[in-house]
Amino acid sequence: MTVLTEADQISDIAFGFMGSKALFAALGAGVFTHLDDGPLSCAELATLCPLDEIRTEILLTALAGLGLVEGENGKFKNSPAAESFLVKGAKYDFGDYLRLQVGQQMYGLLDQIDDALQDKLPDEATASYAEWFSDPEEAKIYSASQHSGSLGPARQLARKIDLSDARHLLDVGGGTGAFAITLCKAFPNLTATIVDFPNVAILGREYVARAGLSDRISYVEGNALETEWPGGQDVVLMSYLFSGVPGEAHDGLLGRARDQLKPGGRFLLHDFVVREDRTGPKLAALWQLQHTAFTPRARSLDEGWLRTSLDKAGFEDISVDVMIPEMTMLASAVKPA
């Protein structure tokens, strides 16, 4: 944790929304994808983007100031990070997740944060994922972008946890199946059931079909907090579920996960989790704040609370480790045999 000492450090925080919008605008205009072929001048890039030369110059100057692009002899090129993560079609591209979910959906919901923190959300405000996903178009935008954003963590999970001996995975709140698809590809003997809202399941089945896994991945439609889950599971996974539901639901979710597992089965929780002393990491803490904007009774998860709660729920062999650096942690626990 860095303690601030200067006024310009406060300004960086206050003006951070400008940098966010510059990033989203660049993604929308395809800037990083066009620069994938090599450095371009503002005039050259303007012929490829829906921007004139003057506005292209303004945007690229902002991107250079942010370190997203580099200036070179009157031309601009992608930074290494932009080249790896923001070019359309790149192996680790998550630009759609940033542009669509964060830029188009989450960004606007932050306008609710003041009222949400004070329990004064107006009746017309978005107050839960269930309400949000009742709109098919909102569910489609969120789900498509989240699928892109979840593929990286899913690949990490497949490398971290050996599920070779598992046969049945229950992915609670598993969205369009980024984790289930990735894990089933990595472990050929694994089948999966995903529990999620009907509008999400419709989209998820399309992703599953494109992956050629319709015979191994199925859906149970409904709100994960209310819908019955199938039992006899070797693994129960909850990714980003705890941060999106009221805190009072957590103990019940842990108990239900334990009950649906076979003896010796493994529970996996991946989410935004801060350190026990609540000094960060920054990105995890900010995501927790963001979720408060539309889940007013959300809980700020810390690793100490998580370990204690898993122990109280009857799990053993508990571990909590970093998953996405500075942002998420992965908890693993086993139901006693």
C-alpha positions as CSV (number, residue, x, y, z in Angstrom):
1,M,0.0,0.0,0.0
2,T,1.3,3.4,-1.0
3,V,0.4,6.3,1.4
4,L,-0.2,9.5,-0.6
5,T,1.8,12.6,0.2
6,E,1.3,15.0,-2.8
7,A,-1.6,16.9,-4.3
8,D,-1.0,15.4,-7.8
9,Q,-1.5,11.9,-6.4
10,I,-5.0,13.0,-5.2
11,S,-5.6,14.5,-8.7
12,D,-4.7,11.2,-10.3
13,I,-7.5,9.6,-8.4
14,A,-10.0,12.4,-9.0
15,F,-9.3,12.5,-12.7
16,G,-9.1,8.8,-13.1
17,F,-12.4,8.7,-14.9
18,M,-11.0,10.6,-17.8
19,G,-8.4,7.9,-18.4
20,S,-11.1,5.2,-18.2
21,K,-13.1,7.0,-20.8
22,A,-10.0,7.4,-23.1
23,L,-9.4,3.7,-22.9
24,F,-13.1,2.8,-23.7
25,A,-13.2,5.3,-26.6
26,A,-10.0,3.8,-28.0
27,L,-11.4,0.3,-27.8
28,G,-14.6,1.5,-29.4
29,A,-12.7,3.0,-32.3
30,G,-10.5,0.0,-32.7
31,V,-7.3,2.0,-32.1
32,F,-5.2,-0.8,-30.6
33,T,-6.3,-3.4,-33.2
34,H,-5.3,-1.0,-36.0
35,L,-1.9,-0.4,-34.4
36,D,-1.3,-4.1,-34.3
37,D,0.2,-4.0,-37.8
38,G,2.8,-1.4,-36.8
39,P,3.2,2.3,-35.9
40,L,0.9,4.8,-37.6
41,S,0.6,8.6,-37.7
42,C,-2.5,10.3,-36.6
43,A,-3.4,11.0,-40.2
44,E,-2.9,7.3,-41.2
45,L,-4.9,6.0,-38.2
46,A,-7.7,8.5,-38.9
47,T,-8.3,6.8,-42.3
48,L,-9.0,3.5,-40.4
49,C,-11.0,4.8,-37.4
50,P,-14.3,6.6,-37.2
51,L,-12.5,9.8,-36.1
52,D,-11.1,12.7,-38.0
53,E,-7.4,13.5,-37.8
54,I,-7.7,16.2,-35.1
55,R,-9.7,14.0,-32.8
56,T,-7.4,11.1,-33.4
57,E,-4.5,13.2,-32.4
58,I,-6.3,14.3,-29.2
59,L,-7.1,10.7,-28.3
60,L,-3.6,9.3,-29.1
61,T,-2.0,12.0,-27.0
62,A,-4.2,11.0,-24.0
63,L,-3.4,7.3,-24.6
64,A,0.3,8.1,-24.7
65,G,0.1,10.1,-21.5
66,L,-1.6,7.0,-19.9
67,G,1.2,4.7,-21.2
68,L,-1.2,2.7,-23.4
69,V,0.6,3.7,-26.6
70,E,4.1,5.1,-27.4
71,G,5.1,8.0,-29.6
72,E,7.9,7.3,-32.1
73,N,9.1,9.6,-34.9
74,G,5.7,11.2,-35.4
75,K,3.9,7.9,-35.2
76,F,2.3,5.8,-32.4
77,K,2.5,2.2,-31.6
78,N,0.9,-0.1,-29.0
79,S,2.5,-0.5,-25.6
80,P,3.4,-4.1,-24.8
81,A,0.3,-4.4,-22.5
82,A,-2.0,-3.0,-25.2
83,E,-0.5,-5.4,-27.7
84,S,-1.1,-8.4,-25.5
85,F,-4.5,-7.6,-24.0
86,L,-6.3,-5.0,-26.1
87,V,-5.9,-6.1,-29.7
88,K,-9.0,-7.8,-31.0
89,G,-8.4,-11.5,-31.4
90,A,-5.2,-11.6,-29.4
91,K,-4.8,-14.7,-27.2
92,Y,-5.3,-12.8,-24.0
93,D,-7.6,-10.1,-25.4
94,F,-10.1,-8.8,-22.8
95,G,-11.0,-5.5,-24.6
96,D,-14.6,-6.4,-25.0
97,Y,-15.0,-7.0,-21.3
98,L,-13.6,-3.6,-20.6
99,R,-15.5,-1.8,-23.4
100,L,-18.9,-3.4,-22.9
101,Q,-19.3,-4.5,-19.3
102,V,-17.0,-2.0,-17.5
103,G,-17.4,0.9,-19.9
104,Q,-21.1,0.6,-21.0
105,Q,-22.6,-1.0,-17.9
106,M,-20.6,-0.8,-14.7
107,Y,-19.4,2.8,-15.3
108,G,-22.9,4.2,-15.3
109,L,-24.0,2.2,-12.3
110,L,-21.3,4.0,-10.2
111,D,-23.6,7.0,-10.3
112,Q,-25.6,5.1,-7.7
113,I,-22.7,4.7,-5.2
114,D,-23.5,7.7,-2.9
115,D,-27.1,6.6,-2.4
116,A,-26.2,2.9,-2.1
117,L,-23.7,3.6,0.6
118,Q,-26.3,5.5,2.6
119,D,-29.1,3.0,1.9
120,K,-31.1,5.6,-0.1
121,L,-31.3,4.0,-3.5
122,P,-34.4,5.4,-5.4
123,D,-37.0,3.0,-6.6
124,E,-35.9,3.2,-10.2
125,A,-32.3,2.3,-9.4
126,T,-30.7,-1.1,-10.3
127,A,-30.6,-3.0,-7.0
128,S,-29.5,-6.5,-7.9
129,Y,-28.1,-8.8,-10.6
130,A,-31.5,-10.6,-10.7
131,E,-33.2,-7.3,-11.6
132,W,-30.5,-6.4,-14.1
133,F,-30.5,-9.7,-15.9
134,S,-34.3,-9.8,-16.3
135,D,-33.6,-7.5,-19.3
136,P,-32.4,-9.8,-22.1
137,E,-30.3,-7.1,-23.8
138,E,-28.5,-6.1,-20.6
139,A,-27.9,-9.8,-19.8
140,K,-26.5,-10.3,-23.3
141,I,-24.0,-7.4,-23.1
142,Y,-22.9,-8.4,-19.6
143,S,-22.6,-12.1,-20.3
144,A,-20.7,-11.7,-23.6
145,S,-18.2,-9.3,-22.1
146,Q,-17.9,-11.4,-18.9
147,H,-17.1,-14.5,-20.9
148,S,-14.2,-12.7,-22.5
149,G,-13.0,-11.5,-19.1
150,S,-13.3,-14.9,-17.4
151,L,-11.3,-16.9,-19.9
152,G,-7.9,-15.8,-18.4
153,P,-8.8,-16.7,-14.8
154,A,-10.4,-20.0,-16.0
155,R,-7.1,-21.0,-17.7
156,Q,-5.2,-20.1,-14.5
157,L,-7.6,-22.3,-12.5
158,A,-7.1,-25.2,-14.8
159,R,-3.3,-24.9,-14.2
160,K,-3.6,-24.4,-10.4
161,I,-6.1,-27.2,-9.5
162,D,-5.8,-30.8,-10.7
163,L,-9.3,-32.1,-11.4
164,S,-8.2,-35.2,-13.2
165,D,-10.1,-37.4,-10.7
166,A,-13.3,-35.3,-10.7
167,R,-16.3,-36.3,-12.7
168,H,-19.0,-33.8,-11.8
169,L,-18.6,-30.0,-11.5
170,L,-21.3,-27.6,-10.2
171,D,-20.6,-24.0,-11.4
172,V,-23.0,-21.8,-9.3
173,G,-23.5,-18.5,-11.1
174,G,-21.3,-19.8,-13.9
175,G,-22.6,-17.4,-16.6
176,T,-21.9,-18.4,-20.2
177,G,-19.6,-21.1,-19.1
178,A,-16.1,-19.7,-19.5
179,F,-14.9,-21.7,-16.4
180,A,-16.9,-24.8,-17.2
181,I,-15.8,-24.9,-20.8
182,T,-12.2,-24.3,-20.0
183,L,-12.1,-26.9,-17.2
184,C,-14.0,-29.5,-19.3
185,K,-11.5,-29.0,-22.1
186,A,-8.6,-29.4,-19.7
187,F,-10.0,-32.5,-17.9
188,P,-11.7,-34.8,-20.4
189,N,-13.5,-36.9,-17.8
190,L,-15.2,-33.9,-16.3
191,T,-18.9,-32.9,-16.8
192,A,-20.5,-29.7,-15.6
193,T,-23.8,-28.2,-14.5
194,I,-24.1,-24.4,-14.5
195,V,-26.7,-22.6,-12.4
196,D,-27.7,-19.1,-13.7
197,F,-30.5,-16.9,-14.7
198,P,-32.7,-17.9,-17.7
199,N,-31.5,-15.0,-20.0
200,V,-27.9,-16.0,-19.3
201,A,-28.5,-19.7,-19.8
202,I,-29.9,-19.0,-23.3
203,L,-26.6,-17.4,-24.3
204,G,-24.5,-19.9,-22.4
205,R,-25.8,-22.8,-24.3
206,E,-24.6,-21.2,-27.5
207,Y,-21.1,-20.8,-26.1
208,V,-21.2,-24.4,-24.9
209,A,-22.4,-25.7,-28.4
210,R,-19.7,-23.7,-30.2
211,A,-17.1,-25.4,-27.9
212,G,-18.6,-28.8,-28.8
213,L,-19.4,-29.6,-25.2
214,S,-23.2,-29.7,-25.2
215,D,-23.1,-33.4,-24.2
216,R,-21.0,-32.6,-21.1
217,I,-22.2,-29.1,-19.9
218,S,-25.8,-28.4,-19.0
219,Y,-27.8,-25.6,-17.3
220,V,-30.2,-25.3,-14.4
221,E,-32.1,-22.1,-14.9
222,G,-32.9,-19.7,-12.0
223,N,-31.5,-17.4,-9.3
224,A,-28.7,-19.3,-7.6
225,L,-29.9,-18.1,-4.2
226,E,-33.3,-19.7,-4.7
227,T,-33.0,-22.5,-7.2
228,E,-32.4,-26.1,-6.2
229,W,-28.9,-27.4,-7.1
230,P,-28.1,-31.0,-8.1
231,G,-26.1,-33.0,-5.5
232,G,-23.4,-35.6,-5.7
233,Q,-20.8,-33.2,-6.9
234,D,-17.0,-33.7,-6.9
235,V,-16.4,-30.0,-7.3
236,V,-18.5,-26.9,-6.5
237,L,-17.2,-23.6,-8.0
238,M,-18.4,-20.1,-7.3
239,S,-16.6,-17.4,-9.3
240,Y,-17.6,-13.7,-8.7
241,L,-20.8,-14.9,-6.9
242,F,-20.1,-13.7,-3.4
243,S,-19.3,-10.2,-4.4
244,G,-22.6,-9.9,-6.3
245,V,-25.1,-11.1,-3.6
246,P,-26.0,-9.7,-0.2
247,G,-23.6,-10.6,2.6
248,E,-26.2,-12.3,4.6
249,A,-26.5,-15.0,1.8
250,H,-22.8,-16.1,2.2
251,D,-23.2,-18.6,5.0
252,G,-26.1,-20.2,3.3
253,L,-24.2,-20.6,0.1
254,L,-21.3,-22.2,1.9
255,G,-23.6,-24.6,3.6
256,R,-25.4,-25.5,0.4
257,A,-22.0,-26.1,-1.4
258,R,-20.9,-28.4,1.4
259,D,-24.2,-30.3,1.2
260,Q,-24.1,-30.8,-2.6
261,L,-20.5,-32.2,-2.4
262,K,-19.6,-35.8,-2.1
263,P,-17.3,-36.6,0.9
264,G,-13.8,-35.6,-0.1
265,G,-15.2,-33.2,-2.7
266,R,-13.6,-29.8,-3.3
267,F,-15.1,-26.3,-3.0
268,L,-13.6,-23.5,-5.0
269,L,-14.4,-19.8,-4.5
270,H,-12.9,-17.1,-6.8
271,D,-13.7,-13.5,-6.1
272,F,-12.6,-10.0,-5.2
273,V,-10.9,-10.5,-1.8
274,V,-8.8,-8.0,0.1
275,R,-6.1,-8.8,2.7
276,E,-7.1,-9.5,6.3
277,D,-5.7,-6.1,7.5
278,R,-7.8,-4.3,4.8
279,T,-4.9,-2.4,3.4
280,G,-5.7,-3.5,-0.2
281,P,-5.0,-4.6,-2.8
282,K,-6.5,-1.5,-4.4
283,L,-8.2,-3.1,-7.4
284,A,-10.0,-5.7,-5.3
285,A,-11.2,-3.0,-2.9
286,L,-12.5,-0.9,-5.7
287,W,-14.4,-3.7,-7.3
288,Q,-16.0,-4.4,-3.9
289,L,-17.0,-0.8,-3.8
290,Q,-18.4,-1.0,-7.3
291,H,-20.6,-3.9,-6.5
292,T,-22.0,-2.0,-3.6
293,A,-23.5,0.4,-6.1
294,F,-26.1,-2.2,-7.2
295,T,-25.9,-4.8,-4.4
296,P,-26.3,-2.4,-1.5
297,R,-26.0,-5.2,1.2
298,A,-22.8,-6.7,-0.4
299,R,-20.0,-7.6,2.0
300,S,-16.4,-6.7,1.6
301,L,-14.6,-10.0,1.6
302,D,-11.2,-10.4,3.3
303,E,-9.1,-13.5,3.4
304,G,-9.3,-13.9,7.2
305,W,-13.1,-13.8,7.2
306,L,-13.1,-16.3,4.3
307,R,-10.8,-18.8,6.0
308,T,-12.9,-18.6,9.2
309,S,-16.2,-19.0,7.4
310,L,-15.0,-22.0,5.5
311,D,-13.9,-23.6,8.7
312,K,-17.2,-22.9,10.4
313,A,-19.0,-24.4,7.4
314,G,-17.3,-27.6,8.0
315,F,-14.6,-27.6,5.4
316,E,-10.9,-28.6,5.9
317,D,-7.6,-28.3,4.0
318,I,-8.4,-24.6,3.5
319,S,-6.2,-22.3,1.4
320,V,-6.6,-18.8,0.1
321,D,-4.1,-17.6,-2.6
322,V,-3.8,-14.9,-5.1
323,M,-5.5,-15.6,-8.5
324,I,-5.5,-12.4,-10.5
325,P,-2.7,-10.2,-9.0
326,E,-4.0,-7.2,-7.1
327,M,-7.6,-8.2,-7.9
328,T,-8.9,-11.6,-7.0
329,M,-8.1,-14.6,-4.7
330,L,-8.9,-18.3,-5.0
331,A,-10.1,-20.2,-1.9
332,S,-9.9,-24.0,-2.0
333,A,-11.4,-26.3,0.7
334,V,-12.4,-29.9,1.0
335,K,-15.5,-31.6,2.5
336,P,-14.3,-34.1,5.1
337,A,-14.4,-37.7,3.8
